Amino acid sequence: MPVLRVVRHWFRRPAIRMGSVDNSRIRTTRTKNAQFISYLVESGFRQVNVDHYEAGLRRRRWARAALFCLLGAGGAWVVIESARALSMF
């Protein structure tokens, strides 16, 4: 594990250093702008249909399982054919 840490340190991208940042001029508030939020809700901004999203996740999971099954079947076929070829000699 220490070797992996050393290699990761060699290929680490250095952080961009631009000096200290003065955030005192940025006005922040803990309350949200209710009018803006209600406008977004009424306009239907970025509504995500959760059913479509979950269906996509299910399709990806099935595709991944099918890919692994095909890779396993291909690997088994290579092993069987190699054993058959070796048994002929």
C-alpha positions in Angstrom: 0.0 0.0 0.0 2.8 2.5 0.7 4.1 2.0 -2.8 0.7 2.8 -4.3 0.7 6.0 -2.2 4.1 7.0 -3.5 3.1 6.4 -7.1 -0.1 8.3 -6.6 1.9 11.2 -5.1 4.2 11.3 -8.2 1.2 11.6 -10.6 -0.8 14.0 -8.4 -2.0 17.1 -10.1 -0.9 20.1 -8.0 -3.6 22.4 -6.7 -3.8 25.8 -8.3 -2.5 28.3 -5.9 -3.6 31.9 -6.5 -3.2 33.4 -3.0 -5.7 34.1 -0.3 -9.3 34.9 -1.3 -11.3 37.7 0.3 -14.8 36.5 0.7 -16.0 39.4 2.8 -17.3 41.3 -0.2 -19.7 38.5 -1.2 -23.1 39.1 0.2 -24.6 35.8 1.4 -27.9 35.1 3.1 -29.4 32.1 4.7 -33.0 32.8 3.3 -33.9 31.9 -0.2 -35.6 34.2 -2.6 -39.2 32.9 -2.4 -40.4 34.7 -5.5 -37.6 33.3 -7.6 -38.2 29.8 -6.3 -42.0 30.0 -7.0 -41.2 31.2 -10.5 -39.0 28.2 -11.1 -41.7 25.8 -9.8 -44.4 27.4 -11.9 -42.4 27.4 -15.1 -41.5 23.7 -14.6 -37.8 24.4 -14.7 -35.7 21.2 -14.6 -38.4 18.7 -13.7 -37.0 15.2 -13.6 -39.3 12.2 -14.0 -38.0 9.9 -11.4 -39.6 6.8 -13.0 -37.6 7.4 -16.3 -34.4 7.9 -14.3 -34.9 4.7 -12.3 -35.8 2.8 -15.5 -32.6 4.0 -17.0 -30.7 2.8 -14.0 -32.4 -0.6 -14.3 -31.5 -0.8 -18.0 -27.8 0.0 -17.2 -27.7 -2.6 -14.5 -29.2 -5.3 -16.9 -26.8 -4.2 -19.6 -23.8 -4.5 -17.2 -25.0 -8.0 -16.1 -25.4 -9.1 -19.7 -21.9 -7.8 -20.6 -20.4 -9.7 -17.7 -22.3 -12.9 -18.7 -21.1 -12.5 -22.3 -17.5 -12.0 -21.1 -17.8 -15.0 -18.9 -19.2 -17.1 -21.7 -16.5 -15.9 -24.0 -13.8 -16.8 -21.5 -15.3 -20.2 -20.9 -15.4 -20.8 -24.7 -11.7 -19.9 -25.0 -10.8 -22.2 -22.2 -12.8 -25.1 -23.7 -11.4 -24.6 -27.2 -7.9 -24.3 -25.8 -8.4 -27.6 -23.9 -9.8 -29.3 -27.0 -6.9 -28.1 -29.1 -4.3 -29.3 -26.5 -6.0 -32.6 -26.2 -5.6 -33.1 -30.0 -1.8 -33.0 -29.7 
